[in-house]
């Protein structure tokens, strides 16, 4: 019973920590996007309803898109080199 109590306390602590990190991360992202707006740049993460016109635009605006496109870029480069 004591072990279950300790595990529950640890799980609650981890959940509270994760929730706080998400809340503060959201505020930081909003602040960062406001600074980007003042510099006449687009938001760091585009809203779901808006799609970039080209893959190149998506890579310059969203770092996650750039990171996710690396495997396909490597495969395309290997294919071009093998020709």
VEXDO-256575 format. One record per residue (C-alpha): x, y, z; residue in one letter; residue number from 1. Coordinates in Angstrom, 2 decimals, padded with zeros to 5 digits. Layout:
        u        v        w  res    n
        X        Y        Z    A  NUM
...
***
This chain:
        u        v        w  res    n
   000.00   000.00   000.00    X    1
   002.84   002.37   000.81    X    2
   004.45   001.69  -002.59    X    3
   001.18   002.49  -004.37    X    4
   000.94   005.75  -002.45    X    5
   004.48   006.72  -003.46    X    6
   003.83   005.83  -007.13    X    7
   000.61   007.84  -007.12    X    8
   002.36   010.86  -005.62    X    9
   005.11   010.64  -008.24    X   10
   002.55   010.33  -011.06    X   11
   000.62   013.35  -009.79    X   12
   003.86   015.33  -009.51    X   13
   004.85   014.47  -013.08    X   14
   001.38   015.39  -014.37    X   15
   001.42   018.75  -012.57    X   16
   004.93   019.48  -013.86    X   17
   003.92   018.64  -017.46    X   18
   000.77   020.79  -017.23    X   19
   002.78   023.76  -015.92    X   20
   005.37   023.38  -018.67    X   21
   002.65   023.36  -021.34    X   22
   000.96   026.41  -019.84    X   23
   004.18   028.41  -019.61    X   24
   005.30   027.21  -023.04    X   25
   002.03   028.44  -024.54    X   26
   002.52   031.87  -022.98    X   27
   006.11   032.03  -024.22    X   28
   005.03   031.04  -027.73    X   29
   002.35   033.75  -027.74    X   30
   004.92   036.33  -026.59    X   31
   007.41   035.18  -029.22    X   32
   004.77   035.35  -031.97    X   33
   003.91   038.93  -030.91    X   34
   007.59   039.88  -031.22    X   35
   007.72   038.25  -034.67    X   36
   004.59   040.20  -035.66    X   37
   006.31   043.46  -034.66    X   38
   009.20   042.49  -036.95    X   39
   006.77   041.89  -039.86    X   40
   007.36   038.13  -039.77    X   41
   004.77   035.39  -039.66    X   42
   004.02   033.33  -036.58    X   43
   006.41   030.55  -035.60    X   44
   003.69   027.92  -035.80    X   45
   001.02   028.59  -038.43    X   46
  -002.63   028.05  -037.43    X   47
  -004.17   024.78  -038.64    X   48
  -006.49   026.48  -041.14    X   49
  -003.67   028.11  -043.09    X   50
  -001.41   026.06  -045.31    X   51
   001.81   027.36  -046.85    X   52
   001.79   027.63  -050.62    X   53
   005.05   025.74  -051.08    X   54
   007.24   023.39  -049.11    X   55
   010.01   026.02  -049.07    X   56
   007.69   028.51  -047.33    X   57
   006.70   025.88  -044.79    X   58
   010.36   025.18  -044.00    X   59
   011.15   028.82  -043.34    X   60
   008.16   029.33  -041.06    X   61
   007.96   026.10  -039.11    X   62
   011.12   024.43  -037.83    X   63
   009.24   021.17  -037.18    X   64
   008.32   020.97  -040.87    X   65
   011.95   021.43  -041.78    X   66
   013.06   018.67  -039.40    X   67
   010.36   016.30  -040.63    X   68
   011.36   016.89  -044.27    X   69
   015.00   015.86  -043.76    X   70
   014.48   012.10  -044.43    X   71
   012.68   012.78  -047.72    X   72
   015.40   015.27  -048.72    X   73
   018.12   012.71  -047.99    X   74
   016.28   010.05  -050.01    X   75
   015.81   012.47  -052.92    X   76
   019.49   013.45  -052.80    X   77
   020.58   009.77  -052.74    X   78
   018.34   009.07  -055.71    X   79
   019.83   012.00  -057.67    X   80
   023.37   010.90  -056.82    X   81
   022.71   007.35  -058.00    X   82
   021.62   008.55  -061.47    X   83
***
